[in-house]
Amino acid sequence: MECDVLVIGGGPAGCTVAPLLAERGHKVVVLEKAHHPRFHIGESLLPANLPLFERLGVAEEIAAIGVIKRGAEFVSFADNRQHLYEFAKAWNKTMPHAYQVLRSKFDEIMIRNAEKKGVEVHEGCRARKVEFLPDDTINIEAENDDGSSRRWHARFIVDASGRDTFLANKFQIKHRNPKHNSSSVYGHFAGAKRHEGDAEGNITIFWFEYGWFWFIPMQDDQTSIGMVTWPHFIKTRGQRSMTEFLMDGIAMCPPLKERLMNARLINEVEATGNFSYVSERNHGKNYVLLGDAYAFIDPVFSSGVLLAMNSAFIAADAIDTCLREPAKAPAALAEFDRLMKHGPKEFSWFIYRITNPSMRDLFMHPRNIFRVEEALLSLLAGDIFGKTPIWSSIRILKGIYYLTSLFNPVRSWRAWKRRRFNIQPVEDAEMSRA
């Protein structure tokens, strides 16, 4: 079977790039290993997602399944202090909210939209082999749930396989991020205590001694709770199940424990190993790697879906140029590379330091001198790809962080030493289902 573009993965990245290319007249095929609806984490969206939903034509459907998220609350375990960052106070006041969504519903909306836009979608179909031919076309072999095989011959391939990192594994270009190393354990609860009024849908980030927790309110009294922690702490699980390990972790964070006092677990606890990795490259002459298939750092700023979708928009432009105007392909792919690296780079500076006490101080005691709080809010909202002029203020904020660290040399040295210990790989710190 012939196609112009074959997309591996039917998540946010794959189901964004596919309809964009189909609308430009290309024959696009999407292979998705699972059947929708299916469980997935990453339920918290950012305000910068909303314009992308409008451009895809799914904004009303997403709003119908979402709980309005007006801000992000951070709670410090050191003194139980909390601070709410409201998106309406960001530099750009036109994106005052986002949504919390059950990913099974969200992802199904996205993949059905791709079908409506003319994309050929195959669910329960896993890519198995890929062969890059001398004429710069590609053969792809996939396997259906029933064991039968399918084959396609494509001009371009998009890896949107998420943490499966299909092409990065084939090329052996995926590496552990030496600057970060965390794992997560997560589940959904009913009966969790939420804030009242407009604050009900806000995400809460709870720091604790061994990392941090997310608290994400969704529709139908479902709340996503996740513990993101270090490998050496994971190794202390011993013979406990993942459910027991998560509940014991929650008990170590009194503010979160209080909000879950009357809650009950409603699904199976799952876990994900080392969150943080990066691939050596994100493209070649006839392929691109999008979203998590290229790199992932940490979910603390809920940036995963935004980075996936944004990468798909810029990929659609590059791929269309490659297919229609091959002479311009090198320049188009170079621009794709530049834009792909921008998001992870800007988020990662804060992610690497989010558990540092100096950074925690800044988050708990924000000041808007030189508009640094507005700039930080814009970053938390995902407003980092447009023309909002936040970067001078972001640089000042980084300078304040370094000065704060300098004036607390002993604490800073201890934090640096602790972080080096936290992110080192630990043998046998494997993750498994509960």
RORODO-996601 format. One record per residue: residue in one letter; x, y, z of N, C-alpha, C in turn. Coordinates in steps of 0.05 Angstrom, whole numbers, plus 32768, in hexadecimal, padded with zeros to 4 digits. Example, Ala and Ser with C-alpha at 12.3 -4.5 7.8 and 13.67 -1.06 7.14 Angstrom:
BEGIN
a81087F8E809C80F67FA6809C81087FBE809C/s81017FD3808E81117FEB808F81028001809D/
// end
This chain:
BEGIN
m80117FE88000800080008000801280198000/e8009802D7FF2801980457FEF800C805C7FFF/c801E806D800A801480868017802B809A8015/d802380B38019803880C8801A804680C98035/v803680C8804A804180CA8065803580B48077/l804680A58084803D809280988045809B80B3/v8031809D80C5803580A680E08032808F80F4/i8047808B8104804680768118803E80828133/g8026807B813C801C80868155800380978151/g7FEE809181607FD580A0815F7FCF80B08177/g7FE480BC81837FE180CE819A7FDF80EB8191/p7FE380FE81A37FE1811A819B7FF381238184/a800C811A8183801E8122816E801481178153/g801080FC8153800880EF813A7FED80F9812F/c7FDA80FE81417FC0810681397FBD81248135/t7FD4813281387FD5814E81307FE281518114/v7FF9814481118007814680F77FF8813980E1/a7FEA812380E67FDC811480D17FC6812480C3/p7FB3813080D27F9F814080C47FA9815980B7/l7FBE816580C37FCA817D80B77FD58176809B/l7FE2815F80987FED8157807F7FD7814D806C/a7FC3814080767FAD813780657F9E814F8059/e7F9B816480697F8E817C805F7F9E81898048/r7FB8818480477FC8818F80317FCA817C8019/g7FBA8167801A7FB8815680027FC9813E8002/h7FD7813880197FE88120801A7FD881088024/k7FDF80F1801A7FD380D880237FE280CF803D/v7FD480CF80537FE080CA806D7FD480B1807A/v7FE580A080857FDD808980947FE7808B80B1/v7FD6808580C47FDE808480E17FDB806780EB/l7FF1805E80F87FF0804481057FF080488123/e7FDD803D81307FDB8040814D7FD980248159/k7FEC801D816B7FEE800281767FD67FFA8187/a7FC9800E81947FB3800881A67F98800E8198/h7F83800A81A77F688011819D7F5D802781AF/h7F54803C81A37F48805281B37F2B804B81BA/p7F22805381D37F31806281E77F44805081F7/r7F5A805B81FF7F6E804D820F7F7A805F8224/f7F838053823A7F8E806382507FA880708249/h7FAC808982537FC68096824F7FC880AC8264/i7FE080B2826D7FE480C9827F7FEA80E1826E/g7FEE80F8827C7FF28111826D7FD88120826A/e7FC8812182807FAD812C827F7FAB814A8280/s7FC0815782887FBF8174828C7FCA81838274/l7FB9819482687FC081A382507FC881BF8258/l7FD381CE82457FDC81E9824A7FCC81FD8239/p7FCA821682427FBB822A82327FC4822C8215/a7FDE822882107FE8822A81F57FDE821381E3/n7FD281FE81EF7FC681E981DF7FAC81F381D1/l7F9E820681DD7F84820D81D37F84821881B6/p7F96822A81AF7F97823281937F9C821C817F/l7FAB820781887FB181F081777F9781E08173/f7F8781DD81887F6D81CF81857F5B81DE8171/e7F5C81F981727F4C8208815F7F5582038143/r7F6E8202813E7F7981FE81237F7381E28119/l7F7081CF812B7F6981B381237F4B81AF8121/g7F3B81C2812C7F1E81BF812A7F1381AE8140/v7F2181AA81567F178199816C7F1281A88186/a7F1381C281857F1181D2819E7EF881CD81AE/e7EE181CB81A17EC881C781AF7EC681AB81BB/e7ED0819781AD7ED0817C81B87EE2817A81D0/i7EF9818781CF7F0C818581E67F00819481FE/a7EF381AB81F97EE781BA820F7ED181A9821D/a7EC38199820D7EAC818982187EB68173822B/i7ECF816A82287ED8815482397EEB815E824F/g7EF0817982507F04818482617EFA8191827A/v7F0A8191828F7F0681A282A77F1781BA82A3/i7F0C81D282A77F1B81EB82A27F3281ED82B6/k7F4A81F282AC7F6281F582BD7F6B821282BA/r7F68822182CF7F6F823E82CE7F8A824482D9/g7F97823082E57FB1823582F07FBF821C82FA/a7FD7822183047FE8820B830F7FF08213832B/e7FEA8202833F7FF18207835B800981F68363/f801B82028371803381F4837B803281F58399/v803781DD83A5803681DA83C3805181D083CC/s805D81DE83DF807781D683E9807481C58402/f808281AE84028081819D841A809181A88431/a80A481BB842B80B581C5844080A581D58455/d809281E5844B808281F5845E806481F58458/n805C81E48445804081E2843D803681FB8430/r8048820C842880408225841A8037821D83FE/q8024822D83F4801A822883D98017824283CA/h801A824083AF80168257839F8009824F8385/l7FF5825F837C7FE6825983647FEF826C834E/y7FF6826183377FFD8270831F7FE58270830D/e7FD8828783097FC0828982F97FC8829182DC/f7FBF828182C97FC7828782AD7FBD82A282A3/a7FA782AB82AE7F9C82C582A67FAF82DC82AC/k7FC382D882BE7FD682EC82C57FF082EA82B5/a7FF182D882A2800982D58292800D82ED8280/w802482EF8273802B830582628015830A824D/n800E82F4823F7FF882F5822B7FDE82ED8239/k7FCC8300823B7FB382FC824B7F9D82EE823B/t7FA382E682227F8E82DA82117F8B82BC8214/m7F9B82B082257F99829382297F96828D8247/p7F7F829382537F7C829282707F778276827C/h7F748262826B7F6E824882767F7782328263/a7F768219826E7F7B8201825E7F6681ED8267/y7F6B81D382627F5881BE826B7F6881A78277/q7F5A819982897F63817F82937F51816B8285/v7F5C815682787F4C814482687F538127826F/l7F408116826D7F4580F9826E7F5180F28253/r7F6980E882537F7780E4823A7F6A80D08227/s7F5C80BC82327F4E80A982217F3A80B8820F/k7F2C80CB821B7F1880DB820B7F2680EE81F8/f7F3B80FC82037F49810F81F37F56810281DA/d7F6480ED81DE7F7280E081C87F5F80D481B3/e7F4780CB81BD7F3480C181A97F2980D88198/i7F2480EF81A47F1C810681947F30810C817F/m7F49810C81867F5F811381747F6180FF815D/i7F5F80E581627F6280D1814D7F4980D0813B/r7F3280D581467F1A80D681357F1A80EF8123/n7F258105812E7F28811D811D7F3A81178106/a7F508109810A7F62810180F47F5380F280DF/e7F4380DE80E87F3380CF80D47F2080E180C4/k7F1380F380D27F00810580C57F0E811680B0/k7F28811C80B57F37812D80A27F43811D808B/g7F3D8103808A7F4680F480737F5E80E38078/v7F6680E080917F7E80CF80987F7580B2809A/e7F8580A0808F7F7F808380917F8B807980AB/v7F7A807280BE7F82806A80D97F7F804C80DD/h7F94804080E77F93802380EE7F9A8020810C/e7F868019811B7F8A801381387F907FF6813C/g7F9D7FEF81527FA57FD481577FB97FCB8143/c7FCA7FDD813A7FDD7FD881257FF87FE3812D/r800B7FD2813380257FDB813E803B7FDA8128/a80497FF0812480607FF0811280757FDD811C/r80807FCC810B80947FB9811380AF7FBE8106/k80AE7FC380EC80C87FC680DD80C67FDF80CB/v80DC7FEB80C780DE800180B480F87FFE80A4/e80F68002808A810D80008078810F80198067/f81258027806A812B803F805A813980378041/l812C803D802A813680348010814980488003/p8159803F7FEF816C80517FE2815F80687FD4/d814680657FCC8138807B7FBE812B808F7FD1/d8131808D7FEB8127809E80008109809A8006/t80FE80837FFE80E4807B800880E78067801E/i80D1805F802A80D2804E804180BE8037803F/n80C6801F804780B48009804A80AE80058068/i80958002806F808D7FFF808B807C7FE5808D/e80837FD580A080747FBC80A680687FBE80C1/a804E7FB880C380407FBA80DD80317FA080E2/e802A7F9C80FB801C7F83810380017F8B8111/n7FEC7F7E81087FD17F8381147FCF7F72812D/d7FBA7F78813C7FB57F6981557FB17F4B8150/d7FA67F4481397FA17F2881337FBA7F198128/g7FD07F2881277FE97F1B811E7FEE7F1E8100/s7FDB7F2880F17FDF7F2D80D47FF17F4580D0/s7FFD7F4780B880107F5C80B280047F70809E/r800E7F88809F80087F9D808B80227FAA8082/r80227FB3806A803B7FC0805F80337FD98050/w80437FEE8054804080078046805A80108039/h8057801F8024806E802C80178068804A8018/a807A8059802680748075802B808B80868022/r808580A0801E809980B4801680A680C0802F/f809780C0804580A080CD805E809480BE8075/i80A380BD808B809980AF80A3809C80C280BB/v808780C280CC808680D280E4808580BF80FC/d809880C2810E809880B28127808B80C3813C/a807280BC8142806380C88158805B80B2816C/s806D809F8170806880888180806B808C819E/g807080A581A6807280AB81C3808A809D81CF/r8086809381E7809C808781F680A6806C81EA/d8097806281D680A1804B81C780BA805281B7/t80BD806C81B080D4807681A180DD8063818B/f80CB805D817980CF8049816580E9804D8154/l80EB806581488103806A8137811C806E8147/a811A807C815E81318080816E813D80668177/n812C8052817D8136803881858143802A816D/k8136802C815581418020813D815D802B8137/f815F80458139817980528132818D80518149/q818380498161819380488179819F80648180/i818C8077817F8194809381858187809E819E/k8178808D81AD816B809681C5817D809281DD/h818080A781ED819280A68204818580B1821D/r818C80A68234818480B1824D818D80CD824F/n817C80DF8259818480FB825D819680FC8275/p81AF8104827281C28104828881BC811A829D/k81AA812D829581A4814382A7818B813F82B8/h817D812882B28164812482C1815E810682C1/n814F80FD82D5814980E182D7813380DE82EC/s811B80D882E2810480D582F580F180C082EA/s80E180B582FB80CD80A182F480B380AA8301/s809D809D82F8808380A583038072808D8309/v80618090831D804D807C83258032808B8327/y801D8081831B8005809183197FEC80808318/g7FD5808D83207FBB8080831F7FA580958320/h7F8D808D831C7F76809F831D7F6680998337/f7F5C80AF83437F4D80AD835C7F3280BA8359/a7F1E80B083687F0580BD836B7F0280C88387/g7EF480DE838B7EEF80E983A57F0680FA83B0/a7F188102839F7F2E811483A87F23813083AE/k7F2E813D83C27F25815783CA7F30816C83B6/r7F1D817A83AA7F25818F83967F2181AB83A2/h7F2D81BE83957F2881DA839D7F0C81E18393/e7F0281F7839D7EE7820083967EE882158381/g7ED1821983737ECE822E83607EE0822C8348/d7EEB824383407EFC824483287F168234832B/a7F1D822F83447F37822183487F3482028347/e7F1B81F883437F1781DC83457F2881CC8331/g7F2C81D683197F3A81C783047F5881CC8304/n7F6381DB83167F7F81E183157F9081C9831B/i7FA781C6830E7FBA81B183157FC981BA832E/t7FCF81A7833F7FE081AD83567FF9819C8355/i801081A883598029819B835B8032819B8378/f803681848383803F8181839F805C8178839F/w806E818883AA8089817E83AE8088816B83C7/f809A815783C6809F814883DE80BC814083DE/e80C5813283F280E2812E83F680EF812083DF/y80E1810F83D180ED80FF83BC80E3810683A0/g80D9811E839C80D08126838280B781388383/w80A281308375808A814083758072812F836C/f805A813983728041812C836A8031813F8358/w802181348345800D814383377FF1813C8341/f7FDF815083417FC3814D83487FB3815A8332/i7FA6814A83227F988154830A7F7B814D830B/p7F69816083107F4C815B83117F41815882F5/m7F31814382F07F24813F82D67F06813C82DA/q7EF7813782C47EDA813482C67ED3811A82D4/d7EBA811882DC7EAF80FF82E87EBD80F78302/d7EC5810B83117ED28107832B7EEB80F58329/q7EF980F783137F1380E983107F2A80FD8314/t7F3D80F583247F55810683297F6D80F58324/s7F7F80FF83137F9880F1830D7FAD80F98322/i7FB980E5832E7FCE80EA83427FE780DB8339/g7FFD80E98338801680DD832F802D80E58341/m803F80D28347805780D88356806F80D68344/v807D80EC8341809580EC833080AD80ED8343/t80BF80D9834180D380D6835580ED80CC8349/w810180C8835A811C80C18351812080A38351/p8133809983418138807C833F813F806F835A/h814F807D836A815780718384813F806D8396/f812B807F83948113807C83A4810180658399/i81008063837F80F2804D837380FD8032837D/k811780318380812380188388811B800F83A4/t8112802283B48109801C83D080EE800E83D0/r80E1800B83B980C77FFE83B880C77FE283C3/g80DD7FD383BD80DF7FB883C780C97FA683BC/q80BB7F9883CE80A67F8583C7808B7F9283C6/r80897FAC83CC806F7FB983CB80657FBB83AE/s804B7FB983AB803E7FBE839180417FDB838A/m803C7FE28371803D7FFE83698027800E8377/t80108001837B7FFA800E838A8003801583A6/e800F800383B48019800883CF802F801D83CF/f8040801C83BB8056802F83B9804B804B83B5/l8037804E83A4802B8069839F801D807283B9/m800E806283C68000806A83DE8013807183F4/d8029806383F6803D8069840B804A80848404/g804F808A83EA805A80A383E2804780BA83E9/i802D80B683E3801980CB83EA801980D18408/a801D80BC8418801D80C08435803580D2843E/m804980D4842D806180E48434805C8101842D/c8046810884218040812384188025812C8425/p80268136843E800E813C844D7FF9814D843E/p80018163842F7FEC817284227FDC8162840D/l7FEA815083FF7FDD813F83EB7FCD812983FA/k7FD8811E840F7FCA8109841E7FAF81148428/e7FAF812D84317F968139843B7F81813B8425/r7F8A8142840C7F76814583F67F6D812A83EC/l7F7A811483F37F7280FA83EB7F6780E98402/m7F6180F684187F5880E884307F4080D7842B/n7F2D80E1841B7F1480D284167F1380C783F9/a7F2A80C683EC7F2B80BD83D17F30809F83CF/r7F29809383B87F2E807783B37F3980738397/l7F4B806183957F58805B837B7F43804D8369/i7F42805583507F2D804A833E7F39803C8326/n7F53803B83247F5F802C830E7F79801E8318/e7F86801083067F9E8003830D7FB58017830D/v7FC5801783217FDC802983227FF1801F830D/e7FFC803282FF8010802C82EB8029803D82F0/a803E803682E28058804382E78066804682CC/t8077805A82CB8087805F82B380A4806382BD/g80B6805482B080D3805782B780DE807182AE/n80F8807482AF8106808C82A980F8809E8295/f80ED80B4829F80DE80C7828F80F080D4827A/s810980D98281811980ED8273812D80E08260/y812980E68246813B80DB8231813A80EF821A/v814E80EC8208814F80FD81F1815C80ED81DA/s815480F381C2816080E681AA817580F8819E/e818880EC8191819E80FC81858194810E816F/r817F8107816281758118814D81568114814B/n81498128813F812C8126813D812281248120/h81348121810D812C811F80F18142811380DF/g813A810B80C8814C810380B38140810D8098/k814A810480838141810D8068812381078064/n811A80F0806E80FE80E8806980F080DF8082/y80F780E9809980E980E280B280ED80F880C7/v80DA80F980D980DC810B80F180D380FC8109/l80DC8104812080D480FA813A80C681108149/l80AD810A8152809D811F815F80988119817C/g8094812E818C808C812B81A8809E811981B7/d8092810681C680A180F481D780B180E081C7/a80AC80DC81AE80BC80CA819E80D880D5819A/y80DB80F0819E80F580FD819C8102810081B8/a80F3810C81CA80FF811181E580E9811681F9/f80EF8111821280DE8118822880EF811E8241/i80E68131825180F68139826880E781328282/d80D0813E828680C2813B82A080A78148829D/p8092813D82AA8077814882A6806F815F82B8/v8082816B82C7807A817E82DB806B819682D1/f8071819F82B8806381B682AD804D81AF829A/s804581958299802F818C828780338194826A/s804C819382628053819C8247805281878231/g804D816E8239804F81588225803D815A820D/v8023815F82128010816081FB8016817981EA/l801C818F81F7802381A781E8803B81A381D6/l8051819881E18069819381D18063818081BA/a8053816B81C0804C815881AB803C81668194/m80288175819B801781828187802781988178/n803681A78187804681BC8179805A81B08166/s8067819A816E807A818D815D806C81848143/a8053817B814680448172812F803D8188811B/f803781A08126803181B78114804A81BF8104/i806181C08112807981C88103808281B280F1/a807D819980F88084818280E78073818380CD/a805A818980D08048818A80B88053819D80A3/d805C81B480AC806881C88099808181BC808C/a809281B0809C80AB81A6809280A6818E807E/i8094817C8086808F816580758082816D805B/d806F8180805C806381898043807781958030/t808A81A4803B80A081B0802B80B18199801F/c80B88186802F80C9816F802680BB8161800E/l80A1815D80108093814D7FFC808E815E7FE2/r808981787FE5808281887FCE809A81967FC2/e80AD819E7FD280C481AE7FC880DD81A27FD4/p80E6818B7FCA80FE817E7FD58117818F7FD7/a811A81A27FC6813181B47FC7813281C47FE0/k811A81C97FEC811981D98004811881C8801E/a811A81AE801A8117819C8031812C81A08046/p814681A3803F815A81A78054815581BF8066/a814D81D5805A814781ED806A812E81E9807C/a811A81DB8071810181D68080810781C48098/l811781B08094811D819D80AA812F81AB80BE/a814181BC80B6815281CB80C9814181DD80DB/e812D81EA80CF811B81FA80DF810A81E980F2/f810181D280E880F381BF80F9810481B88111/d811D81B2810D813081AA8122813381C18137/r813581D9812D813981F0813F812081F38151/l810981F2814580F081F6815480EA81DE8167/m80F281C6815F80ED81AE816F80FD81B08189/k811581BB8188812781BC819F812081D381B2/h811181E681A8810B81FE81B880FB81F881D1/g80E581E981CE80D381E481E480E181D481FB/p80EC81BC81F580FA81AD820A811081BD8217/k811F81CE8207813581DE8213812A81F28227/e811582008221810B8214823380FE8208824C/f80EF81F3824980E381E6826080F881D88272/s810D81CC8265811F81BC8274812F81CC8289/w813681E58283814581F58296813781F582B1/f811C81F982B1810D81FA82CA810981DE82D5/i810481CA82C380FF81AF82CC811781A482DC/y812F81AA82D28147819F82DF814A81AB82FB/r813E81C18300814181CF831A812881D0832B/i811381C3832280F981C6833080F981BC834D/t810A81A98353810B81A0836F812181AE8380/n812F81C18373814381CF8382813681E38395/p814081E683AE813381F883C18133821583B8/s8147821E83A981488239839F8131823E838A/m812C822A83798116822C836680FC822B8374/r80FA821A838980E18218839880DB823383A5/d80F0824083AF80EC825B83BB80E0826E83A7/l80EB826D838E80E18280837A80C4827A8373/f80BC8260837180A18259836B808E82608382/m8097825F839A8086826483B18084828283B8/h8098829183B0809982AE83B7809E82BE839D/p808C82BD838A809182CB8370808E82E98373/r809E82F78364809C83148361809D831B8343/n808D832F833C808B83358320809E834B8317/i80B4834E832580C88361831D80D2835B8300/f80D3836F82EF80DA836B82D380C8835682C5/r80B0835382D0809B834282C580A4832582C4/v80B4831D82D780BE830182D780A882ED82DE/e809582F582F0807F82E382F6806D82DF82DE/e806782F482D0805782F182B7806582DF82A3/a807F82E282A1808E82D2828E808E82B58296/l809182AF82B0808F829482BA8074828882B5/l805F829882B98044828F82B4804082888296/s804C82988285804A82928268805882788262/l806E8272826E807C8259826A806A82428274/l805E8246828C804C823182978034822D8286/a802C82428277801582408265801D8234824A/g80378230824580408225822C8043823A8216/d80428254821D80448269820A8061826F8204/i806E825D81F7808B826081F28092825E81D4/f807E825A81C38083825781A6807B826F8196/g806C828181A2806282988193807482B18196/k806782C88195807682E18196807482EF81B0/t806982E381C5806882EF81DF808482F581E9/p808B830E81EF80A7831581F580B0830F8212/i80B182F6821980B682EE823580D482E9823B/w80E582E8822680FF82DC822A811282ED823A/s81108307823981228318824A811B83148267/s81018312826D80F8830E8288810082F28292/i80FF82DE8280810782C38288812482C2828F/r813482D18280815182D28286815682E082A1/i814682F582A78149830282C1814182EE82D7/l812B82DF82D3812382CB82E7813982B782EC/k814682AE82D7815C829B82DA817382A882EB/g817782C282E5818C82D082F4818582D28312/i816B82D68318816382D78334816782BC8341/y816282A783328166828C833D818482888344/y81958290833281B2828C833781BB829D834E/l81B182B5835181B882C6836781AE82BA8382/t819582B08381818A82A38399819C828C83A2/s81A4827D838E81B68266839481D1826F839F/l81DB8285839481F5828F839C81F4829983B9/f81DE82A583C181DC82AF83DC81D5829983F1/n81D1828183E781CC826A83F981DF825483F1/p81FA825883F4820D824683E8820C822A83F4/v82098227840E8208820D841A81F081FD8411/r81D9820A841181C081FD840881C281F683EB/s81CE820783DB81D0820283BE81E381EB83B8/w81F981EA83C7820C81D483C481FF81B983CB/r81F081B983E181E381A183E981CD819883D5/a81BF81AC83CA81AB81A683B681B7819B839D/w81CE81A6839581DC819D837D81E681808381/k81F1817B839881FA8160839F81E3814C83A0/r81CD815483AB81B6814283AD81AB813C8392/r81AA81508381819F814C836681B181398356/r81CB813B835881DD8129834A81D8810C8353/f81D28109836D81CB80EE837781B080E5836C/n819D80F7836C818180F08364817F80E68348/i818E80F38335818A80ED8319819B80D7830E/q81AD80CC831F81BD80B7831581AD809D8311/p81B3808D82FD81A5807482F881A980618310/v8195805283158197803E832B818F8023831F/e81A180108321819C7FF5831681847FE88325/d81747FDB8315815D7FCC832081477FDF832B/a81477FF883238131800A832B811B80088316/e81137FF0830F81007FEC82F980E47FF38302/m80D37FF982EE80B77FFF82F380A67FEA82E7/s80917FE382F4807E7FCF82EA80627FD682F2/r804F7FC882E780337FCD82EE802E7FC3830B/a80197FCE831780137FC68333800D7FA98335/
// end
